[in-house]
Amino acid sequence: MRKLPAYIRYALRQFRLSPVFTIAAIFTLALGIGGTTAIFTLIDAIMLRSLPVADPAELYRVGDGDICCVQGSPQDRWGIFSFRLYERLKEEAPEFADMAAFQSSFGARLSVRRQGAETLARPLRSEYVTGNYFSTLGVRAFAGRVFTPDDDRRGAPPVAVISHQIWQSFYGGDASIVGSTFVVEGHPFTVIGIAPPGFFGETLRGDPPDIWVPVQQEAMINGDGALVDQQAVAWLRVIGRLKPGASVAGLASRLTGVLRQWLRNNPGYPPNIMREVIRMLPRQVINIVPAGSGVAEMKEEYGRGLRILIAVCGLVLLIACANVANLLLARWAARRPQTAVRLAVGATPRELVLQALTESVLLAVSGGVAGLAVAVAAARLLLALAFRQTRFLPIDAAPSFTVLAFAFGLALLTGIIFGAAPAWFATRTNPLEALRGSGRGATGHSSIASRVLLVVQATLSVVLVAGATMLARSLNKLENQDFGYQVPGRVVIDLQSPPATYSPPQLAALYRQIEERLSRLPGVRGSGLALYNPLTDNWGEYILVAG
């Protein structure tokens, strides 16, 4: 360690003497390390990071089914529940200090306008939650307060909590927002609080909730189509916080028993569906899974792709290592006389190895520093491409401490990998032969090593190019698949209407008027209305055929 400063000074001097080599090596390593670090940045944000809440390790999700939205029939592996079933399960889970329910997947966009403001209503992404939602997660308000169970009673004054991001972007951080009245779908609501910065809810996703509303207010907003009182319609996910010293062992089997008893006695299914429910009863289960990272929708959707990408980036990094190792071998061959002189005057093989490794590690660390800039830019580009239609994405491409540690460790490992071969060959130098200008043996060994590295580079490159070509062809086929629809010239418009303030006849008349006006526009050949867009991801039901 005493000679380390001397090794570093010598390495820097060698780099200054060979600027083209130094720049080429750092650039090559920056691409390899940067690409791998970029993917790890996304893995850290999507798959490894915990929710920004108090003690996330105490959180458990009740049910791990992957149904996203609304279900009006048995789910087998349950993940969403009706409000009445949630209340029943809560009674049978004393292991939890509290147990909250929240709307599954994406909530509707509610029409929201500040009362008295000279602005149009904004469509804000909403989420219905129980009154203990924020307290179960351990989240306090940035300003004002969060919900309490008293806010989630039928007939309670309508209140709402808005996200910090919306408060900043739409309302300019106006402190008077707290306590003011907003018109939500035609109904006056009091904004009682602002969520803390960085809190996006219990699910990492694009466009997280802008506004949280108590579950019991869903009946007022949705009117006759409300879900909160429907026993047979599941639409809420559930998270519980474990009591200190408690265990979830046995809880899953107990709640599964409660679920089956509930389905047998209280589901509210029609008689023909009820017979099928009883037949399928043994398949209905509730699992208890850790929820420190929240509901892992994005992890399940993108996890496999990210694992493939980091494997591909690992291959690219290996190619970069082989490339730099070849450059170092060429430099070592040119410096053989200098190495021979050092050996002749008393330098030990160990010192030569340490010097060679110092140079390679310095190169790798320099490439790692440059690679961090590449990683940030690449991560932002990937997020922009993957979420092109997303207004707000709560994923920060800036490297966290975990990512920085990964990049530093990767740089050190990379330096050792591509520096090992030159360091070993440096110890094989015969000083007498090198000084005489001979040394064919050592040079021959390095030539063999260079050829091996070239073969490795070529092989890995062919694998990557072939895989990328196949992927590009598959993507092109998917994008140009003919489903029988005449796509050119078609425009899709999403309509948001307030169902609680429009009667069914009024809604029907409104839709007819919109369709007629669209059809009369110049250049429009026709228009039509649909509940869902074709080939989009929408919820469905079991279909039971009579007989």
C-alpha distance (Angstrom), angle and dihedral (degrees) to the residues before:
residue distance angle dihedral
M1 . . .
R2 3.82 . .
K3 3.80 90.4 .
L4 3.80 94.8 46.8
P5 3.85 94.6 96.8
A6 3.80 88.9 52.3
Y7 3.81 90.9 49.6
I8 3.81 90.0 50.6
R9 3.83 93.5 48.4
Y10 3.80 91.0 49.0
A11 3.82 91.6 48.5
L12 3.82 92.4 49.9
R13 3.80 89.9 49.3
Q14 3.81 90.1 52.8
F15 3.80 90.5 49.4
R16 3.81 91.1 52.6
L17 3.80 89.9 51.3
S18 3.84 90.8 53.4
P19 3.84 106.3 38.1
V20 3.82 95.1 158.7
F21 3.80 92.1 53.4
T22 3.81 91.7 45.0
I23 3.81 94.2 50.6
A24 3.82 92.7 44.9
A25 3.81 92.7 49.6
I26 3.82 94.5 46.2
F27 3.82 91.7 46.6
T28 3.81 92.0 49.8
L29 3.79 92.5 48.2
A30 3.81 92.5 44.6
L31 3.80 90.2 58.6
G32 3.81 93.7 47.3
I33 3.80 97.4 42.4
G34 3.81 92.9 37.6
G35 3.79 94.5 52.9
T36 3.80 93.1 47.6
T37 3.81 91.9 45.8
A38 3.82 91.1 48.9
I39 3.79 91.5 56.9
F40 3.80 91.4 44.2
T41 3.82 88.4 51.9
L42 3.81 88.7 59.2
I43 3.81 92.1 43.4
D44 3.80 89.7 52.2
A45 3.81 92.9 48.6
I46 3.81 97.2 42.5
M47 3.80 105.9 29.8
L48 3.81 109.2 21.6
R49 3.79 109.5 32.2
S50 3.81 121.1 96.3
L51 3.78 125.3 -133.9
P52 3.83 114.9 -84.5
V53 3.81 91.2 -111.4
A54 3.79 137.5 107.2
D55 3.84 115.4 -74.7
P56 3.83 97.3 -14.8
A57 3.82 91.5 -174.7
E58 3.83 88.5 72.0
L59 3.81 92.7 61.0
Y60 3.80 121.7 99.6
R61 3.75 129.9 179.3
V62 3.79 118.3 -132.3
G63 3.79 104.1 -137.5
D64 3.79 126.6 7.2
G65 3.79 102.1 -148.7
D66 3.79 115.9 136.7
I67 3.81 100.0 -138.7
C68 3.78 104.2 132.0
C69 3.76 112.3 -156.8
V70 3.80 130.5 -0.3
Q71 3.79 129.8 -7.5
G72 3.77 127.5 -173.3
S73 3.80 97.9 -177.0
P74 3.84 140.4 46.5
Q75 3.81 115.4 -56.9
D76 3.84 102.3 -163.1
R77 3.84 92.7 -147.7
W78 3.78 99.1 39.6
G79 3.78 123.8 -142.8
I80 3.80 105.6 151.4
F81 3.79 129.9 47.3
S82 3.78 142.5 -171.3
F83 3.78 116.9 -105.1
R84 3.82 92.0 -109.9
L85 3.80 92.0 50.9
Y86 3.81 90.2 48.1
E87 3.82 89.6 55.8
R88 3.81 90.4 50.1
L89 3.82 93.2 49.1
K90 3.79 90.7 48.1
E91 3.80 90.2 58.1
E92 3.81 90.3 54.8
A93 3.82 97.6 48.8
P94 3.83 107.2 76.2
E95 3.82 89.4 156.5
F96 3.79 88.5 76.7
A97 3.79 121.5 79.6
D98 3.79 85.4 -152.6
M99 3.77 137.7 -9.2
A100 3.80 123.2 -153.2
A101 3.79 133.4 -168.8
F102 3.78 127.7 -150.5
Q103 3.76 137.7 176.8
S104 3.80 113.1 -80.9
S105 3.78 119.9 -117.8
F106 3.78 119.9 -25.6
G107 3.76 119.2 0.9
A108 3.76 122.8 -145.0
R109 3.77 121.8 -87.8
L110 3.78 105.7 -106.6
S111 3.78 122.5 -154.0
V112 3.83 104.7 -115.7
R113 3.81 128.3 -178.4
R114 3.78 131.2 167.1
Q115 3.78 109.0 -118.1
G116 3.78 112.4 -111.6
A117 3.81 94.5 12.5
E118 3.79 119.6 127.2
T119 3.79 92.3 -129.5
L120 3.77 136.7 101.6
A121 3.79 121.2 -105.9
R122 3.81 115.6 -88.8
P123 3.81 125.1 -141.0
L124 3.82 103.6 -123.7
R125 3.80 124.8 -172.3
S126 3.80 106.9 -114.4
E127 3.79 137.6 -162.4
Y128 3.79 126.9 -165.8
V129 3.81 112.1 -141.2
T130 3.78 137.2 172.0
G131 3.79 119.9 -103.8
N132 3.82 92.5 -103.5
Y133 3.82 94.3 51.3
F134 3.80 98.1 106.4
S135 3.80 94.9 38.7
T136 3.82 91.5 50.6
L137 3.80 90.5 52.6
G138 3.79 90.9 44.3
V139 3.81 94.8 -121.2
R140 3.79 123.2 149.2
A141 3.77 126.3 -162.0
F142 3.79 120.8 -97.3
A143 3.79 87.1 -145.1
G144 3.79 130.5 4.3
R145 3.80 115.0 -2.1
V146 3.79 141.3 -63.2
F147 3.80 128.3 -119.9
T148 3.78 124.3 -66.3
P149 3.83 126.2 -163.7
D150 3.82 88.1 -99.9
D151 3.81 89.5 64.3
D152 3.80 89.8 56.5
R153 3.79 98.4 62.5
R154 3.78 125.7 111.2
G155 3.80 106.7 -100.8
A156 3.82 94.9 19.7
P157 3.83 116.1 136.1
P158 3.83 107.9 -83.7
V159 3.82 110.7 -104.6
A160 3.80 136.0 170.8
V161 3.80 141.4 -169.6
I162 3.81 119.7 -144.4
S163 3.80 128.9 -154.2
H164 3.80 121.8 -102.9
Q165 3.80 90.0 -124.5
I166 3.82 93.2 56.9
W167 3.80 91.1 43.1
Q168 3.81 89.0 56.9
S169 3.81 100.9 38.0
F170 3.81 101.4 38.2
Y171 3.79 103.1 26.2
G172 3.80 102.2 30.0
G173 3.80 95.2 -123.0
D174 3.82 91.8 -66.1
A175 3.82 106.1 178.8
S176 3.81 91.5 -155.5
I177 3.81 89.4 69.9
V178 3.82 88.9 86.9
G179 3.78 107.5 84.7
S180 3.80 94.7 13.8
T181 3.79 125.0 122.2
F182 3.79 122.3 -109.7
V183 3.79 126.3 -172.1
V184 3.81 107.9 -129.4
E185 3.81 114.1 -172.5
G186 3.78 88.8 -25.1
H187 3.83 95.3 -48.1
P188 3.82 125.9 107.5
F189 3.83 113.7 -116.1
T190 3.79 129.0 179.7
V191 3.81 115.3 -134.2
I192 3.81 101.5 -136.8
G193 3.79 99.6 175.8
I194 3.78 152.2 1.1
A195 3.81 120.5 -125.9
P196 3.82 116.8 -121.4
P197 3.83 120.9 -93.3
G198 3.79 113.0 -84.9
F199 3.81 94.6 22.0
F200 3.81 109.5 125.8
G201 3.78 99.4 165.0
E202 3.78 129.1 -99.0
T203 3.82 95.6 -52.5
L204 3.80 127.5 62.2
R205 3.81 105.6 -136.1
G206 3.75 144.1 129.4
D207 3.80 114.3 -79.5
P208 3.84 97.1 10.9
P209 3.81 120.0 -162.2
D210 3.79 117.0 -54.0
I211 3.78 93.7 -171.0
W212 3.81 134.3 23.5
V213 3.81 120.6 -149.8
P214 3.84 129.0 -174.2
V215 3.80 113.9 -101.3
Q216 3.80 93.5 -121.2
Q217 3.81 90.7 60.6
E218 3.82 88.7 63.1
A219 3.81 88.9 81.8
M220 3.81 91.5 57.1
I221 3.81 94.0 46.1
N222 3.81 98.9 43.5
G223 3.80 98.3 34.0
D224 3.80 114.5 -170.9
G225 3.80 91.3 3.0
A226 3.81 93.7 58.0
L227 3.79 117.1 136.8
V228 3.79 100.8 -160.2
D229 3.82 95.1 86.0
Q230 3.81 98.1 40.2
Q231 3.80 110.5 104.7
A232 3.80 95.4 -167.0
V233 3.80 97.4 49.2
A234 3.81 117.6 85.0
W235 3.81 115.9 -158.8
L236 3.81 108.2 137.3
R237 3.80 130.6 86.7
V238 3.79 119.8 -151.1
I239 3.82 133.7 -141.3
G240 3.80 126.3 -179.6
R241 3.80 133.2 -166.1
L242 3.79 113.6 -135.1
K243 3.79 118.8 -126.2
P244 3.83 116.4 -117.7
G245 3.80 108.8 -85.4
A246 3.81 94.0 8.7
S247 3.80 125.3 123.7
V248 3.79 132.7 -148.7
A249 3.81 91.8 -142.5
G250 3.79 107.9 128.8
L251 3.80 93.9 9.2
A252 3.81 94.4 104.8
S253 3.81 93.7 54.5
R254 3.81 91.5 46.2
L255 3.81 93.6 50.6
T256 3.81 90.3 44.6
G257 3.80 88.0 57.2
V258 3.81 90.3 49.3
L259 3.81 90.1 49.7
R260 3.81 93.8 51.4
Q261 3.78 91.9 47.0
W262 3.80 89.4 49.5
L263 3.80 92.3 50.6
R264 3.78 90.6 48.8
N265 3.81 94.3 51.3
N266 3.81 114.5 18.0
P267 3.80 116.3 23.9
G268 3.80 100.2 110.6
Y269 3.81 93.5 -137.5
P270 3.83 120.4 153.4
P271 3.84 113.5 -99.1
N272 3.82 95.2 -104.9
I273 3.81 91.8 52.4
M274 3.81 91.3 41.7
R275 3.81 91.4 63.3
E276 3.80 89.7 55.2
V277 3.82 90.8 46.3
I278 3.82 91.1 55.9
R279 3.81 90.5 48.8
M280 3.82 91.5 51.5
L281 3.82 94.5 43.1
P282 3.86 97.1 108.0
R283 3.81 89.7 58.4
Q284 3.81 94.7 56.5
V285 3.83 110.9 101.4
I286 3.80 140.3 160.8
N287 3.80 119.2 -147.8
I288 3.80 125.8 -163.4
V289 3.81 113.4 -139.4
P290 3.83 133.6 174.2
A291 3.79 112.9 -93.9
G292 3.79 102.9 -172.9
S293 3.80 87.4 122.1
G294 3.79 92.0 42.9
V295 3.78 125.0 -127.5
A296 3.79 102.8 -14.7
E297 3.81 99.2 -141.8
M298 3.79 95.2 132.4
K299 3.80 91.7 41.2
E300 3.81 91.0 55.3
E301 3.80 92.8 43.8
Y302 3.80 99.4 46.3
G303 3.81 104.0 20.3
R304 3.80 96.5 92.8
G305 3.79 93.2 46.2
L306 3.80 92.1 49.4
R307 3.79 91.6 50.7
I308 3.80 90.0 52.4
L309 3.80 91.4 47.6
I310 3.79 94.6 51.0
A311 3.82 89.6 49.6
V312 3.81 89.3 52.2
C313 3.80 91.1 47.6
G314 3.80 88.5 49.7
L315 3.81 88.8 57.5
V316 3.80 90.0 48.9
L317 3.80 89.1 51.5
L318 3.81 90.8 50.9
I319 3.80 89.2 52.4
A320 3.81 89.1 50.4
C321 3.82 90.4 49.8
A322 3.81 91.3 50.9
N323 3.79 90.2 48.4
V324 3.80 94.1 50.9
A325 3.81 91.3 43.2
N326 3.80 88.4 56.2
L327 3.79 90.5 50.9
L328 3.80 90.6 50.0
L329 3.80 91.7 49.2
A330 3.79 89.6 52.8
R331 3.81 90.2 50.3
W332 3.80 90.7 47.7
A333 3.81 90.8 53.0
A334 3.81 89.8 52.4
R335 3.82 91.1 48.3
R336 3.82 96.7 48.3
P337 3.82 94.8 109.6
Q338 3.80 90.2 50.6
T339 3.80 90.3 48.8
A340 3.80 90.4 48.9
V341 3.81 91.0 53.4
R342 3.79 90.7 52.0
L343 3.79 90.8 50.4
A344 3.80 91.0 47.1
V345 3.81 93.3 53.6
G346 3.80 93.1 50.7
A347 3.81 109.6 -80.9
T348 3.79 111.6 148.7
P349 3.82 125.3 -133.2
R350 3.82 87.9 -116.5
E351 3.81 90.4 58.6
L352 3.80 91.0 49.7
V353 3.79 90.9 50.8
L354 3.80 91.9 49.1
Q355 3.80 90.7 48.1
A356 3.81 92.1 50.1
L357 3.81 92.0 47.2
T358 3.81 90.8 47.3
E359 3.80 90.1 55.6
S360 3.79 93.0 47.3
V361 3.81 94.0 46.2
L362 3.82 91.4 48.4
L363 3.79 88.9 51.5
A364 3.80 90.8 48.1
V365 3.81 93.7 48.0
S366 3.81 90.2 48.7
G367 3.79 88.6 49.2
G368 3.80 89.2 47.5
V369 3.81 92.5 53.4
A370 3.80 90.3 49.5
G371 3.79 88.0 42.9
L372 3.81 91.4 59.5
A373 3.79 89.2 62.9
V374 3.80 89.0 48.0
A375 3.83 89.9 47.7
V376 3.81 94.4 52.8
A377 3.81 92.2 47.9
A378 3.82 92.7 44.7
A379 3.82 93.7 47.2
R380 3.81 91.3 50.6
L381 3.79 90.8 47.9
L382 3.82 92.1 50.2
L383 3.81 91.6 49.1
A384 3.80 91.3 48.2
L385 3.81 91.4 50.9
A386 3.81 95.4 44.0
F387 3.82 95.5 45.6
R388 3.80 102.8 33.2
Q389 3.81 94.2 145.9
T390 3.80 95.8 43.7
R391 3.79 117.4 110.9
F392 3.80 95.4 -162.9
L393 3.80 129.8 12.7
P394 3.83 118.1 -172.4
I395 3.82 93.6 -146.2
D396 3.79 118.1 110.2
A397 3.81 114.3 -150.0
A398 3.81 90.9 -161.6
P399 3.83 109.9 108.6
S400 3.80 115.8 -101.5
F401 3.80 124.1 -148.4
T402 3.80 88.5 -92.5
V403 3.80 90.9 53.4
L404 3.81 92.1 46.4
A405 3.80 90.3 51.2
F406 3.80 89.9 48.4
A407 3.82 92.1 49.9
F408 3.82 92.4 47.7
G409 3.81 92.6 48.1
L410 3.79 90.9 45.6
A411 3.81 90.9 51.4
L412 3.81 91.9 51.0
L413 3.80 92.2 47.2
T414 3.79 90.7 47.2
G415 3.80 91.5 50.9
I416 3.79 91.9 51.6
I417 3.82 92.1 46.7
F418 3.79 98.1 52.3
G419 3.81 93.7 33.7
A420 3.79 96.7 52.5
A421 3.82 96.9 78.0
P422 3.84 96.5 48.5
A423 3.81 89.9 44.9
W424 3.80 92.0 52.4
F425 3.80 93.8 47.0
A426 3.80 90.1 48.5
T427 3.80 88.4 64.2
R428 3.83 91.4 52.2
T429 3.79 93.2 64.5
N430 3.81 116.0 120.2
P431 3.82 105.1 -148.0
L432 3.83 95.3 -153.3
E433 3.80 93.7 50.2
A434 3.80 92.3 44.2
L435 3.83 92.3 50.5
R436 3.81 90.2 49.2
G437 3.82 89.3 52.3
S438 3.79 93.2 -113.3
G439 3.80 120.3 102.9
R440 3.77 95.4 131.7
G441 3.79 89.7 153.5
A442 3.78 96.0 59.2
T443 3.78 91.6 39.1
G444 3.78 89.0 50.3
H445 3.80 90.9 52.2
S446 3.81 91.1 51.1
S447 3.81 90.8 47.9
I448 3.79 90.1 53.2
A449 3.81 89.8 48.8
S450 3.81 90.8 49.4
R451 3.79 91.2 51.2
V452 3.81 91.0 48.7
L453 3.80 90.6 50.7
L454 3.80 90.7 48.7
V455 3.80 90.3 52.2
V456 3.83 90.1 49.9
Q457 3.82 90.9 49.5
A458 3.79 92.7 48.1
T459 3.81 93.7 46.6
L460 3.80 94.8 49.0
S461 3.81 91.2 43.8
V462 3.81 91.8 52.8
V463 3.81 90.4 49.7
L464 3.81 91.8 50.4
V465 3.80 95.0 44.6
A466 3.82 91.9 47.9
G467 3.80 91.9 48.3
A468 3.81 92.6 46.5
T469 3.81 91.1 49.0
M470 3.80 92.7 51.0
L471 3.80 91.0 46.7
A472 3.81 91.9 49.6
R473 3.81 91.3 49.8
S474 3.81 91.8 48.7
L475 3.81 91.2 48.7
N476 3.79 91.2 48.7
K477 3.81 91.0 51.3
L478 3.80 91.8 49.1
E479 3.80 92.7 49.0
N480 3.81 92.3 48.7
Q481 3.81 98.4 39.2
D482 3.79 111.5 139.8
F483 3.82 108.8 -131.6
G484 3.79 93.9 170.8
Y485 3.80 95.2 -99.2
Q486 3.78 122.3 125.6
V487 3.79 96.8 -128.7
P488 3.85 103.4 172.4
G489 3.78 112.8 94.5
R490 3.81 94.1 14.0
V491 3.82 119.1 128.4
V492 3.82 124.8 -170.5
I493 3.81 119.0 -150.7
D494 3.81 121.1 -170.2
L495 3.80 113.9 -143.2
Q496 3.79 123.3 -157.5
S497 3.80 115.8 -166.3
P498 3.83 129.0 175.0
P499 3.84 103.2 -115.4
A500 3.80 95.4 -171.4
T501 3.82 93.5 57.0
Y502 3.82 96.5 41.8
S503 3.77 121.8 67.0
P504 3.83 116.4 -139.5
P505 3.84 91.9 -102.8
Q506 3.81 90.1 49.6
L507 3.80 91.7 50.0
A508 3.80 92.0 48.3
A509 3.81 90.7 50.1
L510 3.82 91.2 47.4
Y511 3.79 92.5 51.8
R512 3.82 92.2 47.3
Q513 3.79 90.2 50.7
I514 3.82 92.1 49.8
E515 3.79 91.6 48.7
E516 3.81 92.9 48.5
R517 3.81 93.4 48.6
L518 3.79 92.4 47.9
S519 3.80 90.8 51.1
R520 3.82 90.9 53.6
L521 3.82 94.3 54.0
P522 3.83 114.4 111.6
G523 3.79 110.9 -97.7
V524 3.81 94.5 17.8
R525 3.81 112.3 120.3
G526 3.78 95.7 -175.8
S527 3.81 146.4 -27.8
G528 3.76 137.8 -150.2
L529 3.78 141.5 -173.7
A530 3.79 127.9 -127.3
L531 3.78 135.6 171.8
Y532 3.82 90.6 -135.4
N533 3.78 133.6 20.5
P534 3.82 115.1 -110.7
L535 3.82 115.6 -93.3
T536 3.79 94.6 8.7
D537 3.80 125.1 131.2
N538 3.81 106.5 -94.3
W539 3.76 134.3 158.4
G540 3.78 122.4 -100.2
E541 3.78 142.5 -175.4
Y542 3.77 138.6 -127.6
I543 3.80 112.7 -91.7
L544 3.79 115.0 -145.1
V545 3.78 116.3 -162.8
A546 3.81 114.9 -146.4
G547 3.81 113.7 -110.8
